[in-house]
């Protein structure tokens, strides 16, 4: 188990339970047909407007066969609230990076979720021991309203970097902003230095 719990970041209000907050409705698809695609082979660039070449896929069932980790950490929303002491369980993101390694020239990635949501994340943030492809929360399967069956959890960054209903990622050879980053949120999103909005970049 990795304990990522820390003091409350500046400017945050402590809540006792996670808010249900997301873009779009809660998906009602079953976990047994949920899959994730990992793409972005820089050695074979795709034509402009075409999807990046696929590196591999994982189903939820295959994810369960990979090494698991338990992480105790908070979740911090850029709008100013935090919940501490959450117990996330799942596969370390570093394990998936090792399985589908970034090709030469990679500068970061876009993590994708249901409904076309995306969040840009640095490779260094994926490598953190607290970053998980989470399938359980507080000892039970991750509820759909909190991102189940799979949520990318990056607890050392603001919550918009932890997309619910995770669908995979695309390695990037040039920086690209995700859904909330295009709408004025900070491209890195470190709550400890209050990187909330893009004007602070």
Secondary structure in CASP SS format (residue, H / E / C, confidence):
PFRMAT SS
TARGET T0000
AUTHOR 0000-0000-0000
METHOD secondary structure of the structure
MODEL  1
X C 1.00
X E 1.00
X E 1.00
X C 1.00
X C 1.00
X C 1.00
X C 1.00
X C 1.00
X C 1.00
X C 1.00
X C 1.00
X C 1.00
X E 1.00
X E 1.00
X E 1.00
X C 1.00
X C 1.00
X C 1.00
X C 1.00
X C 1.00
X C 1.00
X C 1.00
X C 1.00
X C 1.00
X C 1.00
X C 1.00
X C 1.00
X C 1.00
X C 1.00
X C 1.00
X H 1.00
X H 1.00
X H 1.00
X C 1.00
X E 1.00
X E 1.00
X E 1.00
X E 1.00
X E 1.00
X C 1.00
X C 1.00
X H 1.00
X H 1.00
X H 1.00
X C 1.00
X C 1.00
X C 1.00
X C 1.00
X C 1.00
X C 1.00
X C 1.00
X C 1.00
X C 1.00
X E 1.00
X E 1.00
X E 1.00
X E 1.00
X E 1.00
X E 1.00
X H 1.00
X H 1.00
X H 1.00
X H 1.00
X H 1.00
X C 1.00
X C 1.00
X C 1.00
X C 1.00
X E 1.00
X E 1.00
X E 1.00
X E 1.00
X E 1.00
X E 1.00
X E 1.00
X E 1.00
X C 1.00
X C 1.00
X C 1.00
X C 1.00
X E 1.00
X E 1.00
X E 1.00
X E 1.00
X E 1.00
X E 1.00
X E 1.00
X E 1.00
X E 1.00
X E 1.00
X E 1.00
X E 1.00
X H 1.00
X H 1.00
X H 1.00
X H 1.00
X H 1.00
X H 1.00
X H 1.00
X C 1.00
X C 1.00
X C 1.00
X C 1.00
X C 1.00
X C 1.00
X C 1.00
X C 1.00
X E 1.00
X E 1.00
X E 1.00
X E 1.00
X E 1.00
X E 1.00
X H 1.00
X H 1.00
X H 1.00
X C 1.00
X E 1.00
X E 1.00
X E 1.00
X E 1.00
X C 1.00
X H 1.00
X H 1.00
X H 1.00
X H 1.00
X C 1.00
X C 1.00
X C 1.00
X C 1.00
X C 1.00
X E 1.00
X E 1.00
X E 1.00
X E 1.00
X E 1.00
X E 1.00
X C 1.00
X C 1.00
X E 1.00
X E 1.00
X C 1.00
X C 1.00
X H 1.00
X H 1.00
X H 1.00
X C 1.00
X C 1.00
X C 1.00
X C 1.00
X E 1.00
X E 1.00
X E 1.00
X C 1.00
X C 1.00
X C 1.00
X E 1.00
X E 1.00
X H 1.00
X H 1.00
X H 1.00
X C 1.00
X C 1.00
X C 1.00
X C 1.00
X E 1.00
X E 1.00
X E 1.00
X E 1.00
X E 1.00
X E 1.00
X E 1.00
X C 1.00
X C 1.00
X C 1.00
X C 1.00
X C 1.00
X C 1.00
X C 1.00
X C 1.00
X H 1.00
X H 1.00
X H 1.00
X C 1.00
X E 1.00
X C 1.00
X C 1.00
X C 1.00
X C 1.00
X E 1.00
X H 1.00
X H 1.00
X H 1.00
X C 1.00
X C 1.00
X C 1.00
X E 1.00
X H 1.00
X H 1.00
X H 1.00
X C 1.00
END
